[in-house]
Amino acid sequence: MTNEQKKKCHAIIHAASVSAAGVGAGLAQIPFSDNAVIVPIQVAMIISLGKVFDLSISESAAMSALTTAAASTVGRGMSQILIGWIPGVGNVINASTAAGVTEAAGWIIANEFDSQ
C-alpha cells in the first residue's frame, strides 16, 4: 500500500468509524436498531476503499466482504444486549464497539484490496 493509498484509507475508515460511533451512541437503548444505519455506512466505506485501489465493488460484494470481515459483530451484539440498555454507560459502550468493529473491518478489507 502506498503512502497516498494509506492516507485515503485512513480518511475513509476513520470517517466511517466516527459515523458508526455516533449512530451506536444515539441508538444504544434499542438493541440492534443501529444495524439498519451502521451497515450502509460500512458498505459505503468498502465501496470507497475499493476505489482507492481501482476496484469496482458492487453493493452485494461489499455486503459479502463486510459479513466476512465483521464476524466480531456477535461480540458487539452481546455487549449491546448486556449493557446497551443502561443510559450513559450503554451509549459509550455501544459507540466504542461500533467504531472499533468498523475500524477493524475497514483495515482488514483495505489490506485485502491491497493484496489483489
Backbone hydrogen bonds, N-H to C=O, Kabsch-Sander energy under -0.5 kcal/mol:
donor,donor_aa,acceptor,acceptor_aa,energy
6,K,2,T,-2.5
7,K,3,N,-2.3
8,K,4,E,-2.2
9,C,5,Q,-2.8
10,H,6,K,-2.6
11,A,7,K,-2.3
12,I,8,K,-2.4
13,I,9,C,-3.1
14,H,10,H,-2.8
15,A,11,A,-2.1
16,A,12,I,-2.1
17,S,13,I,-2.5
18,V,14,H,-2.6
19,S,15,A,-2.2
20,A,16,A,-2.7
21,A,17,S,-2.4
22,G,18,V,-2.2
23,V,19,S,-2.2
24,G,20,A,-3.0
25,A,21,A,-2.7
26,G,22,G,-2.1
27,L,23,V,-2.0
28,A,25,A,-0.9
30,I,27,L,-1.5
33,S,30,I,-2.0
35,N,32,F,-0.8
36,A,33,S,-0.8
37,V,34,D,-1.4
38,I,34,D,-3.2
39,V,35,N,-2.0
41,I,37,V,-1.3
42,Q,38,I,-2.5
43,V,39,V,-2.6
44,A,40,P,-2.4
45,M,41,I,-2.0
46,I,42,Q,-2.2
47,I,43,V,-2.4
48,S,44,A,-2.4
49,L,45,M,-2.6
50,G,46,I,-2.2
51,K,47,I,-1.5
52,V,48,S,-1.3
53,F,49,L,-1.1
53,F,50,G,-0.6
54,D,51,K,-1.6
55,L,50,G,-3.2
57,I,55,L,-0.8
58,S,56,S,-0.5
62,A,58,S,-2.4
63,M,59,E,-2.2
64,S,60,S,-2.1
65,A,61,A,-2.5
66,L,62,A,-2.5
67,T,63,M,-2.4
68,T,64,S,-2.0
69,A,65,A,-2.7
70,A,66,L,-2.4
71,A,68,T,-0.6
73,T,70,A,-2.1
74,V,71,A,-1.3
75,G,72,S,-0.7
76,R,72,S,-1.6
77,G,73,T,-2.8
78,M,74,V,-2.2
79,S,75,G,-2.3
80,Q,76,R,-2.0
81,I,77,G,-2.2
82,L,78,M,-2.7
83,I,79,S,-2.6
84,G,79,S,-1.2
84,G,80,Q,-0.5
86,I,83,I,-2.1
89,V,87,P,-1.8
90,G,86,I,-3.0
91,N,86,I,-0.5
92,V,88,G,-2.0
93,I,89,V,-2.6
94,N,90,G,-2.8
95,A,91,N,-2.2
96,S,92,V,-2.5
97,T,93,I,-2.4
98,A,94,N,-2.3
99,A,95,A,-2.3
100,G,96,S,-2.4
101,V,97,T,-2.6
102,T,98,A,-2.0
103,E,99,A,-2.7
104,A,100,G,-2.6
105,A,101,V,-2.7
106,G,102,T,-2.4
107,W,103,E,-2.1
108,I,104,A,-2.3
109,I,105,A,-2.4
110,A,106,G,-2.6
111,N,107,W,-2.3
112,E,108,I,-1.8
113,F,109,I,-3.0
114,D,110,A,-2.2
115,S,111,N,-1.4
116,Q,113,F,-1.0
